[in-house]
Amino acid sequence: MAVVIKRIEQEGSTTRRDLLLVISSMYDPLGFLVPFLIRAKAIFQEECRRKKGWDEAISDSSEIGWQRWLMESTHLTDFRIPRYYDPRGEKGTSFQLHHFCDPSQVAYGVVSYPRISDRTGDVHCAFVYEKAKLTSLKQLTISHLELCAPVLEVKVDETLRYELSVDEGGSIFWTDSAIVLQYISNTERQFHTFMASRVAAIHEQSEVTQWSHEYYESEIKDLKERGALRKTSLLFPLEHHRGEDRFLRAGRRLERAPLTTDSKYPMLLLQDHYVTELIVRETHENKAGHSGREHTLAVTRQEFWVPKGQRLIDRMLKGCHMVPHYSLEGKAKEPIGDIYWKSWKHAQFLADQFWKR
């Protein structure tokens, strides 16, 4: 396989038309070059966002990134990849497709590998397909992007199973997002239209049991191998257990209380993970009404348990402009008149939130 980058004879500055000409000339149906090509597409999208003419010069930052990309593209002539990946002709072999997805603010993508084991127990894996898409020009939240990647993942799986004649049960889906798994495993709660349509697409083309995620890896390993955690683990005092949805959950002292499963057994979150911070921030802003640390922590624990969550909330509250108007040490930072005025505005905001329910 050879990789050829179309060279253009240009006079003057690079334009959006030049970018499109080069990008569209690259044919990569199996996605071997996706990590490289997506950078060029991101530059093109940024220029589309600027809403300039097709023959106007691109911005200086885009020009620098584009010239660097063109220079690096010369190394693609040395690109090689094995074409042979399927020794299923041997009797007794098993074949699985493993798909991995991940989103970012710029793009989200899926990469797929076949896992092939022969009758002697030897396992062979190889790259088979990759696909990526740029995020929408309309800014999406992280939670929305987290669901876009799994939708692409199941679509890729459907294509590969058809092309490779693989049974439906032979696919495993991987994600690094615990939130995605919670969306997928939840069949009772109703979501907003954006979320609901994507969860429905995932359910239509996959089963919940096909989705996997490594979460609290060392603790899960201890539970599998020893049946208990080490005393040095942060989870040791939480009377934890692994729920039916395969998440680690805290507590058993409320198991007889007339509460939802999430409230009786809140899901354990990693203390320093960015998704945990997003969950706590969303709880603080939309459920706790920009309240202080204790109330935000209490509302969060109705569904999630974050070890040493007070520290995370304290760090987050420092950047919130609607929380009470004292530093964490309790010293006033503003004139008293301003404090009472903002306190009244905060109370009015909470009242408005209450009557909207």
Secondary structure by P-SEA (a helix, b strand, c coil): cbbbbbbbbccccccaaaaaaaaaacccccccaaaaaaaaaaaaaaaaaacccccccccaaaaaaaaaaaaaccccccbbbbcccccccccbbbbbbbbbbbbcccccbbbbbbbbbccccbbbbbbcbbbbbccccccccaaaaaaaaaaaaaaaaaaaaaaaccccccbbbbbccaaaaaaaacccccccaaaaaaaaaaaacccccccccccaaaaaaaaaccccccccccccccccccccccccccccccccccccccccccbbbbcccaaaaaaaaaaacccccccccaaaaaaaacccccccaaaaaaaaaaaccccccccccccccccaaaaaaaaaaaaaaaaaaaaac
